[in-house]
Amino acid sequence: MKASLNSVVELEPAAEMVWVPGATFMMGSNDHYPEEAPAHPVTVDGFWIDEAPVTNRQFLEFVNATGHVTFAEKKAACRRLSGRPAIQSESRLARIHAAETPAAGE
């Protein structure tokens, strides 16, 4: 199923999750740092979130089980690989990650 930003994907949440309803809020500021301007309305869809924070141990178990790489890690790896800004290296990193990731059953 392909979901767009405006669609609602109904999934069965884990028992320890709570629903955060969607809302519209003002994002940014006209009174502080220039990069925060202009303040503007943003609408976010509702989402499920864990009731309690995820511990470092739980996150490590998730990473070990799935091979997940965070956005920050991808950007850092891109810079190490090429010395270029991450946006220029993301496709190279994806190819390297795919080459290093064993196929299911291997």
PyMOL commands that set and color helices and strands:
alter all, ss='L'
color gray80, all
select helices_A, chain A and resi 34-36+56-66+71-82+86-100
alter helices_A, ss='H'
color red, helices_A
select strands_A, chain A and resi 17-20+23-27+40-44+47-50
alter strands_A, ss='S'
color yellow, strands_A
deselect
rebuild
show_as cartoon
